Amino acid sequence: MQLLERSRLEHRFCQGDNDREWFLRSLIAERQGNVDAAYQSIAQAIALRPGELPYLHREGLLLQRLGRQKEASLKLQRANVLEGFQTELNEIVLRGQHTEPTAEICERIAKLLHEFSREIPARTWRQLGLRMTSAQAERRP
């Protein structure tokens, strides 16, 4: 890796712009008995990667430990919904439907990716689906 590239990565990591760093800080703070700091750290990780399942699940568990049951329940429900979406996305990939997708599969993948806050790939799949629909319409007499 080039020295400049490495320097940029190290700078980014040290500035707290790395979701994984915040996740690890959350784990450390909880081990040290500071649940509030653990929650604040996982909130930072989620701000950087809002659709990351382990982060959302951890947030719900930390809210439970903080006695914020209603919020915890909502966060854990959201994590469970996303887990279902992840399963559906995995099934699409395992069936190989992503390699030769239909317009409908493109749109479904786009919606699933959107749920995980993966906007750039979601937009790409949506655009592919729209192109396929347009091409199909042009071929019709």
ZIVENQUI-V657940 format. One record per helix or strand. SS is the DSSP state (a for helix, b for strand). FROM is the first residue (numbers start at 1). TO is the last residue. If there is no record, write none. Layout:
BEGIN
ss=SS from=FROM to=TO
ss=SS from=FROM to=TO
END
This chain:
BEGIN
ss=a from=3 to=14
ss=a from=19 to=31
ss=a from=35 to=48
ss=a from=53 to=65
ss=a from=69 to=94
ss=a from=103 to=115
ss=a from=119 to=139
END
